[in-house]
Amino acid sequence: MTREAHGPADQQTPVRRTRDQQAPVQRSPVRRTRDQQTPDQRTPDQRTPVRRTAAPQAQALWRAARQYVGGRDLPEAQACTERLLARGCRVSLDLFGVDADEAAIGPVTESYLALARSTAPHGADVWLSIDPSHIGLPHSWSAGLTALERIAGALQPGRRLQIGAESARSADTTLRAVLHLAAAGLPVSATVQANLRRSHGDVARLAAARVPVRLVKGAFPEDPAVCWRTPAQVDASFDRLARALHRHGARSPWPRTTT
């Protein structure tokens, strides 16, 4: 019988085991306290709620929008106005907002009055713009019209309050307000949308009242019964309206167009 000889322990050849051959290590189970548990190990009622703020999202939105916005407050808007005037541009100042209820008419009016005062050093190269629903006109004719009268009356000579156009359902109210303000001698101008079928009649009424007109294509989705649908139709309407305004302007210095 052949017997395998074994040398001392320090002379034995070490055996290298692969990972699969290694014997499992016997570990004692570790009991973690609640604070040591990872989020995935905690039950729903143990997980600490995460409070997220809107600041990062707001900052991202501002980075995307700032090329279209003059400023987040009045000082920033004033600085932007100065830069544009230095480049030979004319400036229209507006406060973002639509569909204000009656309770908001007062604060919005005060903000516009402050904006009107800020234009004092700049002459006729700076004017104001406002959307009718921002001043609550659809909710309260009397309060909204009074607010528009105050804002237009606060402007320095040579400036105007550009009243915007919104959806077709508000067109009658807006036109009525513009004509009322113009008849009272207040410095207002109107916005006419080329995509609305009614606009040719509106242009005639505005020209007769000697109200300056800003002609735009229009961006609100409308019922096909009240608007031109295809780009070609809207372009053709814009061309007809521009020519009509030019004819009216030949007889009067007041109607004019911008895009």
Steps between C-alpha positions, in 0.01 A plus 500: 500500500633836408440768753497870392751697696403836650753756599464766767222751458739775390633276222164407353425641155220758530185414315347783291124462475297671235209722602253220432700256709530719802303389798226738603585727787271458792387849591282581792187683398530874561197674644492857379331773688242711322754774437750249352255339260528589135191663346408179315502301825257728677132439497286779351400628843869516607633695205573864571298722267708698252409867478552629148492869418400666175820708489701276261205470264435873512865571425495264202185664364653843541816397312283381210268802499727791580582570134132586454443684831623849581538430869354339810428833668483870422873578545595218261240619248633856524856379438384301196311805373815712524700242303239483224468878474878528473479270196242723335196282578157600619365311799164370615477406869253240619429310821441130441160379606157401370152425630516702820190491719335810639702485823827526302400810301623742768850350546549460124396861445749626760778297338422652161489851647851442639606375156350812340695724737821317412466603133511873582868557405478323164261708288276348234740210432357300793135403540293243689316186387226314684269205438134574581458190715801600713306803616187290562295650216311177418399460867403859574444749220472798735804421717714391206415808294571731795839335543582550132397865525733551797796333329456680167448831681825457693714489186716793405416687176601312188465154656227245441338203670506210255197280574558141393272249330403167649250233399216573257239479774651809666539701178172693535578605859853605411393700195228672702752597769753635248240711322371632833848601616585659166174699502599632844823631351726248670817381320419138411569273206340172397619156392335327204550130421515404134376146564154624607238543230352800680820703489420693180194651665701577816769677297240722335353602839840564654618705203183709514574571867862589413639223722850369419501127421755230566441226242596144597426158357336359815598197705188387685326173396156600374181349364522461120182704470679813623853465367711421199660160545789453258823701503432612143158634599644686799779647286247619242285655772803674650584645158145627446487657847839666455386650170174618657688667784732663249202641311350634822838640599523691173199704614603535864832508684366285785453139386828315470622142511766300677569128500 
